[in-house]
Amino acid sequence: MSFDPERDLHAKAEAAYLSVGVCPHLRPVAEFLRQQGMRITSFGQAWSRNCRNWVYFDGVIDVDSLRRSLSLGECVSIHRHRGTHDGSEQGFVCGLCNDGVMGRIP
């Protein structure tokens, strides 16, 4: 078996997600994305102390469609960040727990 740094990072992020997870308000989103075959690319505290557990997926999250189809509480909001130097992301944030579920921007 050869060393594959990207595969190893995905495996570590997946293991961290499985051991800790995200809040119950965002769990339906994360589990739906996993069931659709999206891979977790990163998991942990994101860019500030105000963030708790953020999970990043390797695909685009159709936030409008998921918002309509999943029973997400009022504490869950759509988050879009179109960074030019610090990356871009789109997904959901829980305003109560400070967790996030992110993917790429289309």
Phi, psi and omega in degrees: 000129181269157180284125179232097184303320181294316179298319180295321177295318178299317181296319179293319179295318179297316180296319179295317178299315183294330181276332184244310180076186176244173183298161181296340180288330182254350183304319179301324179292309182299317181291323177299314181297319178297319179295333179278358177094005176289142180260144176281128180257335182202148177211137176146195178287125184284232194270358179208167178291342178286344179267142177257259180257118176243132178246131181249136180248159186275005182232180177277131177263122177280084188296323181294316180293315180294324178300321180285323189269335180259149178277087180258136182292168179295340180285348181266125179235157177282138181235128175228129177227117179254076181284148176260332181244335189245022177090165180233148180205156177213136179176218183232148176231140174265119181288341178274318188256348182064027174268162179216151172233115188236154172218194180279160173272136181296000000 
